[in-house]
């Protein structure tokens, strides 16, 4: 689903909504963390094979938002591990 959303948002004026929609889908358990990580690691998330230009730029903007989400996941896991060590 992240790939489909990226493709749609990169081609439309709805690009600024990509992060909000991804966050909402994640919070509502429609998209799992693993789905986001798998999408982010895929060549499609980088726009591999895409010609340079506005579409490629928008694909990269979506990927940047994905990287922020993954950083949040990693930070949350680190916090949970720290709490477990304190107990």
PDB file of N, CA, C and O in Angstrom:
ATOM      1  N   UNK A   1       0.801  -1.196   0.000  1.00  0.00           N
ATOM      2  CA  UNK A   1       0.000   0.000   0.000  1.00  0.00           C
ATOM      3  C   UNK A   1       0.852   1.273   0.000  1.00  0.00           C
ATOM      4  O   UNK A   1       0.479   2.236  -0.670  1.00  0.00           O
ATOM      5  N   UNK A   2       1.985   1.323   0.725  1.00  0.00           N
ATOM      6  CA  UNK A   2       2.795   2.542   0.660  1.00  0.00           C
ATOM      7  C   UNK A   2       3.239   2.882  -0.766  1.00  0.00           C
ATOM      8  O   UNK A   2       3.299   4.054  -1.136  1.00  0.00           O
ATOM      9  N   UNK A   3       3.549   1.859  -1.562  1.00  0.00           N
ATOM     10  CA  UNK A   3       3.981   2.103  -2.938  1.00  0.00           C
ATOM     11  C   UNK A   3       2.855   2.753  -3.743  1.00  0.00           C
ATOM     12  O   UNK A   3       3.089   3.702  -4.491  1.00  0.00           O
ATOM     13  N   UNK A   4       1.655   2.246  -3.589  1.00  0.00           N
ATOM     14  CA  UNK A   4       0.505   2.794  -4.302  1.00  0.00           C
ATOM     15  C   UNK A   4       0.248   4.235  -3.880  1.00  0.00           C
ATOM     16  O   UNK A   4      -0.017   5.101  -4.714  1.00  0.00           O
ATOM     17  N   UNK A   5       0.328   4.479  -2.589  1.00  0.00           N
ATOM     18  CA  UNK A   5       0.113   5.838  -2.086  1.00  0.00           C
ATOM     19  C   UNK A   5       1.202   6.783  -2.602  1.00  0.00           C
ATOM     20  O   UNK A   5       0.915   7.913  -2.998  1.00  0.00           O
ATOM     21  N   UNK A   6       2.437   6.319  -2.594  1.00  0.00           N
ATOM     22  CA  UNK A   6       3.540   7.124  -3.108  1.00  0.00           C
ATOM     23  C   UNK A   6       3.312   7.471  -4.580  1.00  0.00           C
ATOM     24  O   UNK A   6       3.451   8.626  -4.982  1.00  0.00           O
ATOM     25  N   UNK A   7       2.965   6.470  -5.369  1.00  0.00           N
ATOM     26  CA  UNK A   7       2.725   6.703  -6.797  1.00  0.00           C
ATOM     27  C   UNK A   7       1.611   7.714  -7.016  1.00  0.00           C
ATOM     28  O   UNK A   7       1.711   8.573  -7.893  1.00  0.00           O
ATOM     29  N   UNK A   8       0.561   7.616  -6.233  1.00  0.00           N
ATOM     30  CA  UNK A   8      -0.557   8.557  -6.381  1.00  0.00           C
ATOM     31  C   UNK A   8      -0.150   9.967  -5.966  1.00  0.00           C
ATOM     32  O   UNK A   8      -0.344  10.922  -6.718  1.00  0.00           O
ATOM     33  N   UNK A   9       0.406  10.091  -4.784  1.00  0.00           N
ATOM     34  CA  UNK A   9       0.746  11.415  -4.265  1.00  0.00           C
ATOM     35  C   UNK A   9       1.832  12.097  -5.095  1.00  0.00           C
ATOM     36  O   UNK A   9       1.808  13.317  -5.256  1.00  0.00           O
ATOM     37  N   UNK A  10       2.777  11.330  -5.619  1.00  0.00           N
ATOM     38  CA  UNK A  10       3.859  11.910  -6.416  1.00  0.00           C
ATOM     39  C   UNK A  10       3.343  12.495  -7.723  1.00  0.00           C
ATOM     40  O   UNK A  10       3.990  13.354  -8.322  1.00  0.00           O
ATOM     41  N   UNK A  11       2.189  12.033  -8.161  1.00  0.00           N
ATOM     42  CA  UNK A  11       1.618  12.485  -9.430  1.00  0.00           C
ATOM     43  C   UNK A  11       0.475  13.479  -9.257  1.00  0.00           C
ATOM     44  O   UNK A  11      -0.169  13.856 -10.236  1.00  0.00           O
ATOM     45  N   UNK A  12       0.218  13.904  -8.034  1.00  0.00           N
ATOM     46  CA  UNK A  12      -0.948  14.756  -7.818  1.00  0.00           C
ATOM     47  C   UNK A  12      -0.607  15.927  -6.903  1.00  0.00           C
ATOM     48  O   UNK A  12       0.460  15.962  -6.290  1.00  0.00           O
ATOM     49  N   UNK A  13      -1.512  16.869  -6.820  1.00  0.00           N
ATOM     50  CA  UNK A  13      -1.301  17.975  -5.892  1.00  0.00           C
ATOM     51  C   UNK A  13      -1.439  17.543  -4.430  1.00  0.00           C
ATOM     52  O   UNK A  13      -1.257  18.356  -3.524  1.00  0.00           O
ATOM     53  N   UNK A  14      -1.754  16.297  -4.204  1.00  0.00           N
ATOM     54  CA  UNK A  14      -1.916  15.779  -2.838  1.00  0.00           C
ATOM     55  C   UNK A  14      -0.597  15.352  -2.202  1.00  0.00           C
ATOM     56  O   UNK A  14      -0.594  14.779  -1.113  1.00  0.00           O
ATOM     57  N   UNK A  15       0.511  15.623  -2.861  1.00  0.00           N
ATOM     58  CA  UNK A  15       1.821  15.243  -2.338  1.00  0.00           C
ATOM     59  C   UNK A  15       2.009  15.640  -0.874  1.00  0.00           C
ATOM     60  O   UNK A  15       2.513  14.823  -0.103  1.00  0.00           O
ATOM     61  N   UNK A  16       1.634  16.839  -0.454  1.00  0.00           N
ATOM     62  CA  UNK A  16       1.834  17.205   0.954  1.00  0.00           C
ATOM     63  C   UNK A  16       1.065  16.319   1.939  1.00  0.00           C
ATOM     64  O   UNK A  16       1.374  16.315   3.131  1.00  0.00           O
ATOM     65  N   UNK A  17       0.084  15.580   1.463  1.00  0.00           N
ATOM     66  CA  UNK A  17      -0.706  14.724   2.351  1.00  0.00           C
ATOM     67  C   UNK A  17      -0.082  13.346   2.559  1.00  0.00           C
ATOM     68  O   UNK A  17      -0.544  12.586   3.410  1.00  0.00           O
ATOM     69  N   UNK A  18       0.951  13.015   1.804  1.00  0.00           N
ATOM     70  CA  UNK A  18       1.539  11.675   1.872  1.00  0.00           C
ATOM     71  C   UNK A  18       1.858  11.263   3.311  1.00  0.00           C
ATOM     72  O   UNK A  18       1.441  10.192   3.753  1.00  0.00           O
ATOM     73  N   UNK A  19       2.580  12.089   4.030  1.00  0.00           N
ATOM     74  CA  UNK A  19       2.967  11.747   5.401  1.00  0.00           C
ATOM     75  C   UNK A  19       1.776  11.603   6.326  1.00  0.00           C
ATOM     76  O   UNK A  19       1.738  10.701   7.162  1.00  0.00           O
ATOM     77  N   UNK A  20       0.807  12.485   6.181  1.00  0.00           N
ATOM     78  CA  UNK A  20      -0.384  12.426   7.028  1.00  0.00           C
ATOM     79  C   UNK A  20      -1.181  11.143   6.771  1.00  0.00           C
ATOM     80  O   UNK A  20      -1.662  10.494   7.700  1.00  0.00           O
ATOM     81  N   UNK A  21      -1.304  10.801   5.500  1.00  0.00           N
ATOM     82  CA  UNK A  21      -2.061   9.591   5.152  1.00  0.00           C
ATOM     83  C   UNK A  21      -1.326   8.348   5.637  1.00  0.00           C
ATOM     84  O   UNK A  21      -1.934   7.436   6.198  1.00  0.00           O
ATOM     85  N   UNK A  22      -0.009   8.319   5.416  1.00  0.00           N
ATOM     86  CA  UNK A  22       0.773   7.156   5.879  1.00  0.00           C
ATOM     87  C   UNK A  22       0.655   7.006   7.391  1.00  0.00           C
ATOM     88  O   UNK A  22       0.474   5.896   7.893  1.00  0.00           O
ATOM     89  N   UNK A  23       0.757   8.109   8.115  1.00  0.00           N
ATOM     90  CA  UNK A  23       0.657   8.052   9.569  1.00  0.00           C
ATOM     91  C   UNK A  23      -0.719   7.560  10.004  1.00  0.00           C
ATOM     92  O   UNK A  23      -0.834   6.755  10.929  1.00  0.00           O
ATOM     93  N   UNK A  24      -1.761   8.046   9.333  1.00  0.00           N
ATOM     94  CA  UNK A  24      -3.122   7.620   9.675  1.00  0.00           C
ATOM     95  C   UNK A  24      -3.317   6.128   9.388  1.00  0.00           C
ATOM     96  O   UNK A  24      -3.920   5.412  10.188  1.00  0.00           O
ATOM     97  N   UNK A  25      -2.810   5.669   8.256  1.00  0.00           N
ATOM     98  CA  UNK A  25      -2.928   4.246   7.918  1.00  0.00           C
ATOM     99  C   UNK A  25      -2.177   3.384   8.926  1.00  0.00           C
ATOM    100  O   UNK A  25      -2.639   2.304   9.294  1.00  0.00           O
ATOM    101  N   UNK A  26      -1.027   3.860   9.369  1.00  0.00           N
ATOM    102  CA  UNK A  26      -0.247   3.125  10.364  1.00  0.00           C
ATOM    103  C   UNK A  26      -0.974   3.115  11.708  1.00  0.00           C
ATOM    104  O   UNK A  26      -1.086   2.067  12.344  1.00  0.00           O
ATOM    105  N   UNK A  27      -1.463   4.262  12.137  1.00  0.00           N
ATOM    106  CA  UNK A  27      -2.138   4.349  13.430  1.00  0.00           C
ATOM    107  C   UNK A  27      -3.429   3.539  13.471  1.00  0.00           C
ATOM    108  O   UNK A  27      -3.828   3.055  14.531  1.00  0.00           O
ATOM    109  N   UNK A  28      -4.075   3.391  12.330  1.00  0.00           N
ATOM    110  CA  UNK A  28      -5.308   2.600  12.261  1.00  0.00           C
ATOM    111  C   UNK A  28      -5.043   1.125  11.951  1.00  0.00           C
ATOM    112  O   UNK A  28      -5.972   0.367  11.673  1.00  0.00           O
ATOM    113  N   UNK A  29      -3.771   0.726  12.001  1.00  0.00           N
ATOM    114  CA  UNK A  29      -3.369  -0.666  11.767  1.00  0.00           C
ATOM    115  C   UNK A  29      -3.755  -1.180  10.383  1.00  0.00           C
ATOM    116  O   UNK A  29      -4.015  -2.370  10.208  1.00  0.00           O
ATOM    117  N   UNK A  30      -3.791  -0.296   9.418  1.00  0.00           N
ATOM    118  CA  UNK A  30      -4.047  -0.699   8.036  1.00  0.00           C
ATOM    119  C   UNK A  30      -2.724  -1.022   7.352  1.00  0.00           C
ATOM    120  O   UNK A  30      -2.635  -1.939   6.535  1.00  0.00           O
ATOM    121  N   UNK A  31      -1.702  -0.250   7.701  1.00  0.00           N
ATOM    122  CA  UNK A  31      -0.348  -0.473   7.207  1.00  0.00           C
ATOM    123  C   UNK A  31       0.527  -0.765   8.416  1.00  0.00           C
ATOM    124  O   UNK A  31       0.499  -0.019   9.394  1.00  0.00           O
ATOM    125  N   UNK A  32       1.294  -1.825   8.361  1.00  0.00           N
ATOM    126  CA  UNK A  32       2.170  -2.215   9.460  1.00  0.00           C
ATOM    127  C   UNK A  32       3.561  -1.591   9.284  1.00  0.00           C
ATOM    128  O   UNK A  32       3.935  -1.172   8.188  1.00  0.00           O
ATOM    129  N   UNK A  33       4.293  -1.541  10.355  1.00  0.00           N
ATOM    130  CA  UNK A  33       5.666  -1.036  10.304  1.00  0.00           C
ATOM    131  C   UNK A  33       6.488  -1.798   9.270  1.00  0.00           C
ATOM    132  O   UNK A  33       7.255  -1.198   8.516  1.00  0.00           O
ATOM    133  N   UNK A  34       6.331  -3.113   9.233  1.00  0.00           N
ATOM    134  CA  UNK A  34       7.072  -3.922   8.260  1.00  0.00           C
ATOM    135  C   UNK A  34       6.728  -3.543   6.824  1.00  0.00           C
ATOM    136  O   UNK A  34       7.594  -3.581   5.950  1.00  0.00           O
ATOM    137  N   UNK A  35       5.475  -3.178   6.574  1.00  0.00           N
ATOM    138  CA  UNK A  35       5.073  -2.741   5.229  1.00  0.00           C
ATOM    139  C   UNK A  35       5.826  -1.471   4.838  1.00  0.00           C
ATOM    140  O   UNK A  35       6.294  -1.338   3.707  1.00  0.00           O
ATOM    141  N   UNK A  36       5.935  -0.559   5.768  1.00  0.00           N
ATOM    142  CA  UNK A  36       6.625   0.705   5.498  1.00  0.00           C
ATOM    143  C   UNK A  36       8.113   0.460   5.292  1.00  0.00           C
ATOM    144  O   UNK A  36       8.720   1.033   4.387  1.00  0.00           O
ATOM    145  N   UNK A  37       8.697  -0.384   6.123  1.00  0.00           N
ATOM    146  CA  UNK A  37      10.128  -0.690   5.976  1.00  0.00           C
ATOM    147  C   UNK A  37      10.402  -1.414   4.653  1.00  0.00           C
ATOM    148  O   UNK A  37      11.403  -1.139   3.991  1.00  0.00           O
ATOM    149  N   UNK A  38       9.524  -2.330   4.270  1.00  0.00           N
ATOM    150  CA  UNK A  38       9.696  -3.059   3.007  1.00  0.00           C
ATOM    151  C   UNK A  38       9.589  -2.105   1.824  1.00  0.00           C
ATOM    152  O   UNK A  38      10.396  -2.167   0.897  1.00  0.00           O
ATOM    153  N   UNK A  39       8.590  -1.223   1.856  1.00  0.00           N
ATOM    154  CA  UNK A  39       8.448  -0.233   0.791  1.00  0.00           C
ATOM    155  C   UNK A  39       9.684   0.651   0.723  1.00  0.00           C
ATOM    156  O   UNK A  39      10.217   0.888  -0.361  1.00  0.00           O
ATOM    157  N   UNK A  40      10.143   1.138   1.867  1.00  0.00           N
ATOM    158  CA  UNK A  40      11.269   2.059   1.903  1.00  0.00           C
ATOM    159  C   UNK A  40      12.541   1.414   1.338  1.00  0.00           C
ATOM    160  O   UNK A  40      13.349   2.086   0.697  1.00  0.00           O
ATOM    161  N   UNK A  41      12.711   0.129   1.575  1.00  0.00           N
ATOM    162  CA  UNK A  41      13.896  -0.579   1.093  1.00  0.00           C
ATOM    163  C   UNK A  41      13.804  -0.954  -0.387  1.00  0.00           C
ATOM    164  O   UNK A  41      14.804  -1.340  -0.994  1.00  0.00           O
ATOM    165  N   UNK A  42      12.627  -0.844  -0.958  1.00  0.00           N
ATOM    166  CA  UNK A  42      12.435  -1.278  -2.343  1.00  0.00           C
ATOM    167  C   UNK A  42      12.974  -0.247  -3.343  1.00  0.00           C
ATOM    168  O   UNK A  42      12.987   0.951  -3.059  1.00  0.00           O
ATOM    169  N   UNK A  43      13.416  -0.716  -4.504  1.00  0.00           N
ATOM    170  CA  UNK A  43      13.860   0.207  -5.557  1.00  0.00           C
ATOM    171  C   UNK A  43      12.749   1.164  -5.989  1.00  0.00           C
ATOM    172  O   UNK A  43      13.029   2.298  -6.378  1.00  0.00           O
ATOM    173  N   UNK A  44      11.512   0.726  -5.924  1.00  0.00           N
ATOM    174  CA  UNK A  44      10.392   1.571  -6.339  1.00  0.00           C
ATOM    175  C   UNK A  44      10.288   2.819  -5.471  1.00  0.00           C
ATOM    176  O   UNK A  44       9.918   3.884  -5.966  1.00  0.00           O
ATOM    177  N   UNK A  45      10.607   2.705  -4.191  1.00  0.00           N
ATOM    178  CA  UNK A  45      10.505   3.870  -3.312  1.00  0.00           C
ATOM    179  C   UNK A  45      11.521   4.945  -3.676  1.00  0.00           C
ATOM    180  O   UNK A  45      11.332   6.124  -3.375  1.00  0.00           O
ATOM    181  N   UNK A  46      12.603   4.521  -4.329  1.00  0.00           N
ATOM    182  CA  UNK A  46      13.635   5.472  -4.772  1.00  0.00           C
ATOM    183  C   UNK A  46      13.340   6.001  -6.165  1.00  0.00           C
ATOM    184  O   UNK A  46      13.992   6.936  -6.630  1.00  0.00           O
ATOM    185  N   UNK A  47      12.364   5.407  -6.828  1.00  0.00           N
ATOM    186  CA  UNK A  47      12.046   5.823  -8.189  1.00  0.00           C
ATOM    187  C   UNK A  47      13.056   5.300  -9.193  1.00  0.00           C
ATOM    188  O   UNK A  47      13.281   5.907 -10.240  1.00  0.00           O
ATOM    189  N   UNK A  48      13.665   4.158  -8.864  1.00  0.00           N
ATOM    190  CA  UNK A  48      14.646   3.581  -9.784  1.00  0.00           C
ATOM    191  C   UNK A  48      14.034   3.416 -11.170  1.00  0.00           C
ATOM    192  O   UNK A  48      12.919   2.913 -11.311  1.00  0.00           O
ATOM    193  N   UNK A  49      14.763   3.838 -12.179  1.00  0.00           N
ATOM    194  CA  UNK A  49      14.302   3.739 -13.550  1.00  0.00           C
ATOM    195  C   UNK A  49      13.495   4.946 -13.985  1.00  0.00           C
ATOM    196  O   UNK A  49      13.136   5.068 -15.156  1.00  0.00           O
ATOM    197  N   UNK A  50      13.209   5.834 -13.054  1.00  0.00           N
ATOM    198  CA  UNK A  50      12.437   7.032 -13.361  1.00  0.00           C
ATOM    199  C   UNK A  50      13.368   8.103 -13.932  1.00  0.00           C
ATOM    200  O   UNK A  50      14.487   8.282 -13.450  1.00  0.00           O
ATOM    201  N   UNK A  51      12.911   8.794 -14.935  1.00  0.00           N
ATOM    202  CA  UNK A  51      13.699   9.878 -15.520  1.00  0.00           C
ATOM    203  C   UNK A  51      13.756  11.057 -14.546  1.00  0.00           C
ATOM    204  O   UNK A  51      12.792  11.318 -13.825  1.00  0.00           O
ATOM    205  N   UNK A  52      14.887  11.768 -14.528  1.00  0.00           N
ATOM    206  CA  UNK A  52      14.957  12.969 -13.682  1.00  0.00           C
ATOM    207  C   UNK A  52      13.865  13.963 -14.070  1.00  0.00           C
ATOM    208  O   UNK A  52      13.525  14.103 -15.245  1.00  0.00           O
ATOM    209  N   UNK A  53      13.339  14.628 -13.097  1.00  0.00           N
ATOM    210  CA  UNK A  53      12.287  15.609 -13.345  1.00  0.00           C
ATOM    211  C   UNK A  53      11.363  15.740 -12.158  1.00  0.00           C
ATOM    212  O   UNK A  53      11.657  15.224 -11.080  1.00  0.00           O
ATOM    213  N   UNK A  54      10.257  16.422 -12.341  1.00  0.00           N
ATOM    214  CA  UNK A  54       9.335  16.674 -11.224  1.00  0.00           C
ATOM    215  C   UNK A  54       8.789  15.403 -10.571  1.00  0.00           C
ATOM    216  O   UNK A  54       8.665  15.341  -9.347  1.00  0.00           O
ATOM    217  N   UNK A  55       8.463  14.393 -11.374  1.00  0.00           N
ATOM    218  CA  UNK A  55       7.942  13.151 -10.791  1.00  0.00           C
ATOM    219  C   UNK A  55       8.994  12.495  -9.908  1.00  0.00           C
ATOM    220  O   UNK A  55       8.690  12.068  -8.794  1.00  0.00           O
ATOM    221  N   UNK A  56      10.215  12.412 -10.391  1.00  0.00           N
ATOM    222  CA  UNK A  56      11.302  11.823  -9.598  1.00  0.00           C
ATOM    223  C   UNK A  56      11.509  12.634  -8.320  1.00  0.00           C
ATOM    224  O   UNK A  56      11.729  12.062  -7.253  1.00  0.00           O
ATOM    225  N   UNK A  57      11.441  13.940  -8.420  1.00  0.00           N
ATOM    226  CA  UNK A  57      11.584  14.794  -7.235  1.00  0.00           C
ATOM    227  C   UNK A  57      10.493  14.494  -6.215  1.00  0.00           C
ATOM    228  O   UNK A  57      10.765  14.419  -5.017  1.00  0.00           O
ATOM    229  N   UNK A  58       9.273  14.324  -6.681  1.00  0.00           N
ATOM    230  CA  UNK A  58       8.157  14.029  -5.776  1.00  0.00           C
ATOM    231  C   UNK A  58       8.281  12.645  -5.154  1.00  0.00           C
ATOM    232  O   UNK A  58       7.944  12.450  -3.986  1.00  0.00           O
ATOM    233  N   UNK A  59       8.760  11.694  -5.929  1.00  0.00           N
ATOM    234  CA  UNK A  59       8.995  10.348  -5.387  1.00  0.00           C
ATOM    235  C   UNK A  59      10.020  10.428  -4.257  1.00  0.00           C
ATOM    236  O   UNK A  59       9.857   9.799  -3.211  1.00  0.00           O
ATOM    237  N   UNK A  60      11.061  11.200  -4.477  1.00  0.00           N
ATOM    238  CA  UNK A  60      12.092  11.361  -3.451  1.00  0.00           C
ATOM    239  C   UNK A  60      11.542  12.074  -2.212  1.00  0.00           C
ATOM    240  O   UNK A  60      11.946  11.759  -1.093  1.00  0.00           O
ATOM    241  N   UNK A  61      10.636  13.020  -2.398  1.00  0.00           N
ATOM    242  CA  UNK A  61      10.015  13.697  -1.261  1.00  0.00           C
ATOM    243  C   UNK A  61       9.218  12.704  -0.424  1.00  0.00           C
ATOM    244  O   UNK A  61       9.271  12.743   0.805  1.00  0.00           O
ATOM    245  N   UNK A  62       8.484  11.818  -1.082  1.00  0.00           N
ATOM    246  CA  UNK A  62       7.737  10.784  -0.355  1.00  0.00           C
ATOM    247  C   UNK A  62       8.689   9.874   0.406  1.00  0.00           C
ATOM    248  O   UNK A  62       8.429   9.506   1.552  1.00  0.00           O
ATOM    249  N   UNK A  63       9.779   9.519  -0.229  1.00  0.00           N
ATOM    250  CA  UNK A  63      10.754   8.635   0.418  1.00  0.00           C
ATOM    251  C   UNK A  63      11.370   9.315   1.635  1.00  0.00           C
ATOM    252  O   UNK A  63      11.628   8.663   2.647  1.00  0.00           O
ATOM    253  N   UNK A  64      11.605  10.607   1.541  1.00  0.00           N
ATOM    254  CA  UNK A  64      12.142  11.345   2.684  1.00  0.00           C
ATOM    255  C   UNK A  64      11.180  11.283   3.862  1.00  0.00           C
ATOM    256  O   UNK A  64      11.600  11.120   5.007  1.00  0.00           O
ATOM    257  N   UNK A  65       9.911  11.411   3.581  1.00  0.00           N
ATOM    258  CA  UNK A  65       8.905  11.289   4.633  1.00  0.00           C
ATOM    259  C   UNK A  65       8.952   9.885   5.231  1.00  0.00           C
ATOM    260  O   UNK A  65       8.856   9.718   6.447  1.00  0.00           O
ATOM    261  N   UNK A  66       9.102   8.874   4.367  1.00  0.00           N
ATOM    262  CA  UNK A  66       9.236   7.505   4.854  1.00  0.00           C
ATOM    263  C   UNK A  66      10.444   7.339   5.757  1.00  0.00           C
ATOM    264  O   UNK A  66      10.386   6.614   6.750  1.00  0.00           O
ATOM    265  N   UNK A  67      11.539   8.009   5.417  1.00  0.00           N
ATOM    266  CA  UNK A  67      12.739   7.891   6.250  1.00  0.00           C
ATOM    267  C   UNK A  67      12.493   8.485   7.636  1.00  0.00           C
ATOM    268  O   UNK A  67      13.022   7.982   8.628  1.00  0.00           O
ATOM    269  N   UNK A  68      11.699   9.542   7.711  1.00  0.00           N
ATOM    270  CA  UNK A  68      11.367  10.130   9.012  1.00  0.00           C
ATOM    271  C   UNK A  68      10.524   9.160   9.838  1.00  0.00           C
ATOM    272  O   UNK A  68      10.707   9.044  11.050  1.00  0.00           O
ATOM    273  N   UNK A  69       9.608   8.473   9.179  1.00  0.00           N
ATOM    274  CA  UNK A  69       8.781   7.495   9.892  1.00  0.00           C
ATOM    275  C   UNK A  69       9.648   6.365  10.436  1.00  0.00           C
ATOM    276  O   UNK A  69       9.481   5.940  11.579  1.00  0.00           O
ATOM    277  N   UNK A  70      10.561   5.889   9.622  1.00  0.00           N
ATOM    278  CA  UNK A  70      11.433   4.799  10.055  1.00  0.00           C
ATOM    279  C   UNK A  70      12.316   5.255  11.204  1.00  0.00           C
ATOM    280  O   UNK A  70      12.566   4.487  12.133  1.00  0.00           O
ATOM    281  N   UNK A  71      12.788   6.483  11.153  1.00  0.00           N
ATOM    282  CA  UNK A  71      13.587   7.015  12.264  1.00  0.00           C
ATOM    283  C   UNK A  71      12.753   7.038  13.543  1.00  0.00           C
ATOM    284  O   UNK A  71      13.262   6.729  14.621  1.00  0.00           O
ATOM    285  N   UNK A  72      11.490   7.399  13.431  1.00  0.00           N
ATOM    286  CA  UNK A  72      10.609   7.388  14.600  1.00  0.00           C
ATOM    287  C   UNK A  72      10.431   5.974  15.134  1.00  0.00           C
ATOM    288  O   UNK A  72      10.432   5.763  16.347  1.00  0.00           O
ATOM    289  N   UNK A  73      10.279   5.001  14.232  1.00  0.00           N
ATOM    290  CA  UNK A  73      10.163   3.603  14.667  1.00  0.00           C
ATOM    291  C   UNK A  73      11.419   3.186  15.428  1.00  0.00           C
ATOM    292  O   UNK A  73      11.342   2.579  16.495  1.00  0.00           O
ATOM    293  N   UNK A  74      12.573   3.523  14.859  1.00  0.00           N
ATOM    294  CA  UNK A  74      13.844   3.143  15.480  1.00  0.00           C
ATOM    295  C   UNK A  74      14.011   3.820  16.844  1.00  0.00           C
ATOM    296  O   UNK A  74      14.458   3.190  17.802  1.00  0.00           O
ATOM    297  N   UNK A  75      13.653   5.095  16.925  1.00  0.00           N
ATOM    298  CA  UNK A  75      13.747   5.815  18.194  1.00  0.00           C
ATOM    299  C   UNK A  75      12.828   5.198  19.239  1.00  0.00           C
ATOM    300  O   UNK A  75      13.201   5.061  20.404  1.00  0.00           O
ATOM    301  N   UNK A  76      11.633   4.829  18.817  1.00  0.00           N
ATOM    302  CA  UNK A  76      10.677   4.219  19.741  1.00  0.00           C
ATOM    303  C   UNK A  76      11.203   2.867  20.240  1.00  0.00           C
ATOM    304  O   UNK A  76      11.070   2.549  21.422  1.00  0.00           O
ATOM    305  N   UNK A  77      11.793   2.083  19.352  1.00  0.00           N
ATOM    306  CA  UNK A  77      12.355   0.793  19.761  1.00  0.00           C
ATOM    307  C   UNK A  77      13.505   0.988  20.741  1.00  0.00           C
ATOM    308  O   UNK A  77      13.643   0.226  21.698  1.00  0.00           O
ATOM    309  N   UNK A  78      14.328   2.001  20.508  1.00  0.00           N
ATOM    310  CA  UNK A  78      15.441   2.285  21.419  1.00  0.00           C
ATOM    311  C   UNK A  78      14.930   2.683  22.794  1.00  0.00           C
ATOM    312  O   UNK A  78      15.473   2.261  23.814  1.00  0.00           O
ATOM    313  N   UNK A  79      13.881   3.498  22.815  1.00  0.00           N
ATOM    314  CA  UNK A  79      13.290   3.902  24.093  1.00  0.00           C
ATOM    315  C   UNK A  79      12.730   2.702  24.841  1.00  0.00           C
ATOM    316  O   UNK A  79      12.907   2.585  26.054  1.00  0.00           O
ATOM    317  N   UNK A  80      12.061   1.817  24.128  1.00  0.00           N
ATOM    318  CA  UNK A  80      11.491   0.627  24.756  1.00  0.00           C
ATOM    319  C   UNK A  80      12.588  -0.277  25.307  1.00  0.00           C
ATOM    320  O   UNK A  80      12.439  -0.847  26.387  1.00  0.00           O
ATOM    321  N   UNK A  81      13.687  -0.409  24.568  1.00  0.00           N
ATOM    322  CA  UNK A  81      14.801  -1.230  25.047  1.00  0.00           C
ATOM    323  C   UNK A  81      15.429  -0.614  26.296  1.00  0.00           C
ATOM    324  O   UNK A  81      15.803  -1.328  27.226  1.00  0.00           O
ATOM    325  N   UNK A  82      15.542   0.699  26.310  1.00  0.00           N
ATOM    326  CA  UNK A  82      16.107   1.393  27.486  1.00  0.00           C
ATOM    327  C   UNK A  82      15.212   1.194  28.689  1.00  0.00           C
ATOM    328  O   UNK A  82      15.702   0.972  29.796  1.00  0.00           O
ATOM    329  N   UNK A  83      13.909   1.270  28.491  1.00  0.00           N
ATOM    330  CA  UNK A  83      12.977   1.060  29.599  1.00  0.00           C
ATOM    331  C   UNK A  83      13.061  -0.363  30.122  1.00  0.00           C
ATOM    332  O   UNK A  83      12.992  -0.583  31.331  1.00  0.00           O
ATOM    333  N   UNK A  84      13.211  -1.341  29.221  1.00  0.00           N
ATOM    334  CA  UNK A  84      13.323  -2.738  29.615  1.00  0.00           C
ATOM    335  C   UNK A  84      14.593  -2.959  30.429  1.00  0.00           C
ATOM    336  O   UNK A  84      14.583  -3.720  31.397  1.00  0.00           O
ATOM    337  N   UNK A  85      15.678  -2.305  30.047  1.00  0.00           N
ATOM    338  CA  UNK A  85      16.936  -2.459  30.777  1.00  0.00           C
ATOM    339  C   UNK A  85      16.843  -1.856  32.162  1.00  0.00           C
ATOM    340  O   UNK A  85      17.474  -2.352  33.095  1.00  0.00           O
ATOM    341  N   UNK A  86      16.064  -0.788  32.316  1.00  0.00           N
ATOM    342  CA  UNK A  86      15.906  -0.146  33.618  1.00  0.00           C
ATOM    343  C   UNK A  86      15.098  -0.987  34.578  1.00  0.00           C
ATOM    344  O   UNK A  86      15.282  -0.891  35.792  1.00  0.00           O
ATOM    345  N   UNK A  87      14.196  -1.821  34.051  1.00  0.00           N
ATOM    346  CA  UNK A  87      13.355  -2.662  34.900  1.00  0.00           C
ATOM    347  C   UNK A  87      14.142  -3.805  35.405  1.00  0.00           C
ATOM    348  O   UNK A  87      13.616  -4.638  36.143  1.00  0.00           O
TER     349      UNK A  87
END
